[in-house]
Amino acid sequence: MSYALTILWHERSRFLPAIFAVAFSALLIALQCGLLLGLLAFTSLPIDHSSADIWVSNRDVESIALSHPIPEAWRLRLDEQPEVVQTESLLFGFGSWHRSDSGSAETCCIVGTRLEEGSLGVLRDLTPQMRERLTEPGAVVVDESERSKLGIRKGVGEVAEVSNRRVRIVGLVHGISSTTAPFVFCSLETARLLLPVFEANPAQTMYVLARCRSSAEAAAVVARLRRSYPDMAVFTSTEFSRRTRTYWLIRSKAGTAMACTVVLALLVGLVVTSQTLYAATAASLREYAVLDALGIPRQRLVGLVLSKSFWIGVVGVCMALPVSLGLAEAARLLETKVLLPHWVLAGSAALTMGMALLSGVAALRSLRLVEPVSLLR
């Protein structure tokens, strides 16, 4: 190992391309995975930013945006559970936001919740002042980053039209944007006005939410409800969030695009690193021939080449990870979410190290040319 490090240091100009290739691969893998996780996180924002332990919907639901109305009377089924201490309804549906500046229409996601202190569905990001203003009929809150998409110029106090109903913006939140249709948050009463299906059927809702005495009890309650009521879908908040993200990962082809990018990054790193190692090994054939003539076993020479590839991988990963974190922070400032949990960083590092070692194995073919007789020429 120490001999390999010495060679890499004294011939660093020869091995820099391989190190940069490894660093680029690790950086691209980490950022692609982080960007995908960030995009998927937007799809489950109403779930992740709520205080509910349990979500109930129709049994065919695949994500929060793809559900059908259910009887609000299903709340009684949850109220009967001894672990459940609170239940409420949540309305979710799509409406048409008419821009006041151009008159064009924009599809939006309408989320209607109760607004009292301790409400389960209301966003934790809403201030008490916003919740109070939302109790007014027609009052809505949108994300600051969606202003251009919705044609909002003045911000708070501006009037618009949603589904042929007049609405007034009473607040702006941050970090609750959507990758598809912008979220529009309002009270249950306003949501029923903006979603005709619920206005015509006041006994229906889209979701029933519940909170248990302890979040740890939610899984047992969910399992019991599934056995007792097969006609409804019951999830813990974590399960429903994961189900929503998985749906969009598969159906939107985002996972396929990410996988292709990761494979491309690995191939680039593999080709550049293996060719660099091969050329460096071939250029050092006389030195290897000397070691062979001195009786150094071929296994030790193989270990030397693999040690070089190992340290090239280590240096490349160490260069890439801080840059990845810095670019993720820069993306956050640009209101783009790049999530880099520890398992993503560890996974990208492991993939890159495997690629570097595989490059070393590919470079071993040059050792077949090592012959001590070449020293006599």
C-alpha angles and dihedrals in degrees: 000000000000091000090051091051091049091053092048092051097048093042096036094133089061094050099039094093090056092048092050091048091053092046091050091050093050091046094049094046093049095046094046092051091044093049091049092050090048092052092048091049089063091060093061100037096120089054098044094045095049129089097227122122095194133037123196125194141142115307094249096058115131101172138358091264094050109061140111131230117276132194112277086217087078085083087078090062090059094042088060092062111098093218094054115093102171138023134179143159130257125198121211128174147125125269139173116255111203111210114230093210100054105009092235121134129243125192112238137183111239115207116188121188142157112272106206122119107278094022112160102219102037116105114259086220093068113098120224088253091055092048090051092050091048090063087074113096111261095014116140140175125212136179119272092232092058095061095099093046092051095041094243112160107163099036117205112040096025118133126223139161126249121183091343091307126114115241133182126210110233100170147007126221130195131229096017098103124134134228091221124018117008117252118246113194122201145139124289090253093053092045091056089055092049096044108058094195091064094039089058093043108039091171091065133078136176101232138011115212128198139185124208130211086254128015088228089067094058096086093054092048091049092051092049093048091049090055095045099041113031090169093073134056115235125189139167112241091254092051094048093047091050091046091053093049093046091052093054092042091057103032097042092051088231090128092054092050091048092048091051091051092049091049090049091051091050092048093050092049092044095051096043095043096045093047091048092049091045092051092046091049092047091049089053097049093117091054090049089047089055091051089048091050090051089059099258106157118246088239089064091052090050089050090052092055092046090047089056091052090047094053091043087056092048094050092045093050092046089053094046102047098062090045090051092053091047093051090047089055091047089051090052090056087054089052093252115129117224111174116202108177118177093262092056092051091045092047094049090047091050093049091048093048090050089051091050093050091047088053088054091052090051090051092056090083089080090063089070087074093059110113125157089218088071088073090068094059 
